[in-house]
């Protein structure tokens, strides 16, 4: 039986629906080339703009990606499963493993860009979260970009009171086994509790470029504060995730 509503949808959406169904059924497997604009024009008797819009829908949904000079292909990237609770367990970073290791399993997550500023003005927002006396209070800023399977997936900026980081590996590009939290523990400021806030929005132009995002792809923003047992904040980590690359998983007891 024909759905009467389907006839009211624009042609490009109906074409995108059929291609999406073909992808989900396995007719087009990950890595397969999708019909090009000329193919769609001929098959559906539509203008080039309509065919282009149909393919754009799939790209915006994260199902397909354009390769310059080659066409549009079913996206083969395996989403990262970000396990929000196990990744922050002390057994993770306390044993010398990076918190990111819980997400990637046997895959290689590479930091291809890193910039460390030992002392920069905190600004009002960071000062408020870290409980600093003034927006001019100095913080150590660690900015990184993470790449998985040659695809940028995450931008991360950490802020720590400069007094905690000064003269320690925290202020160096490589913080050593277990990362920042292991070093904080060695300094007597062990993170005992974490608070995360999550929201979504469309990316800025800079974020789109640095994450190589398809047009229309939103980003996930995660702001995590690490606190000591006494409730003293020792780090604010602000992360920008490619939403098409991540699944956020939270597993906890009732």
PEJO-V597472 format. One record per run of one state. SS is the DSSP state (H for helix, E for strand, L for the rest). FROM is the first residue (numbers start at 1). TO is the last residue. Records with the same first field share a line. If there is no record, write none. Layout:
SS=FROM-TO ; FROM-TO
This chain:
L=1-3 ; 9-10 ; 26-32 ; 34-36 ; 45-47 ; 61-63 ; 68-70 ; 75-79 ; 84-85 ; 89-89 ; 94-100 ; 105-108 ; 122-122 ; 131-137 ; 149-150 ; 166-168 ; 172-178 ; 187-192 ; 203-204 ; 212-217 ; 228-232 ; 250-254
H=4-8 ; 11-25 ; 37-44 ; 48-60 ; 86-88 ; 90-93 ; 101-104 ; 123-130 ; 162-165 ; 169-171 ; 179-186 ; 205-211 ; 243-245
E=33-33 ; 64-67 ; 71-74 ; 80-83 ; 109-121 ; 138-148 ; 151-161 ; 193-202 ; 218-227 ; 233-242 ; 246-249
